[in-house]
């Protein structure tokens, strides 16, 4: 059976997110043995996608952390203003 590039891209994304072969097989409706072959074939792309996923999570954490710091700075400014009155 011929598979589309889209199916292979979905496989790469799901493996990079850490999904098991069984879960991916169930979600995509593709035999686990086929996915195991793809894993060997597409190993480099999976690793690249994993790196991208880690970078995305790191960026989201950084933005979240920065937002919390900015909120605390504003709050402390309000507290200072209140104490000054």
N, C-alpha and C positions, 0 to 999 in steps of 0.2 A: 504494500500500500504506500502511496506517495503522500507525504505530509507537507504542509505549507510552511513557508518561512515564518509566518505568524505563529503557528503552533510551536515552532522551535524557539521563537523569541519569548513566548509565554513560558515555556519550560525553563529557559535561562533565567527569567525574572523570578519564577517561583523557587528554583533551586538556590538562587542568590539570597532569597528571603529565608532560606533554611527549611523549606517544606520538604517532607520526606518523599521518596519515590512513590510510595503507596498513595499518599495524599494527592500528588500531582497526577498520577495515573487515573485516580478516581475523578478529579476535577476536569482533566482534559479528555478523558475517555481514550487514553492511549495505553497500550500494554507496557507494563513495567520493564520488560526486557528491551523494548524500543527505547525507553527513557534511559536505561543503563548504557545503551550504545551511544545515545546522544550525549550523555554525560562525558564520555571519553572524547567524543568528537568536538564538543563545545566547551571543554574544560576552561580554556583561556578566557572565553567570553563570560563564563559563569564567574570566574575570579574577578574580572573587570567589573561586572555588575555588583558583586559583593562589595568591592571597594567603593563603588558609587553609593551603594546603600549605606555604608558606614559614614561616608562623607555627608550624606543627606541627614542622617541622624545626628551627627556631630554639629552640623549647621543649625538644625532645629533646636538642639540643646543650648547652643550658644545664644540663639535668638531668645529663647525662653529665659535663660539665665540673665541676659542683658535686660529684658523686660522687667524681671523681678527687681533687679538692682535699680533701674530707673524709677519704678514704682516706690521703692523704699526711699530713694532720694527725695522724691516729691513729698512723701509722707513726712519724712524728717524735716523738710523745709516748712511744711504746714505746722508741725509741732513747734519748731523754733519760733515761727511767726506768732503762734498762740502764746508761747511763753514770754515773748517780748511785749505783748500787750498787757 
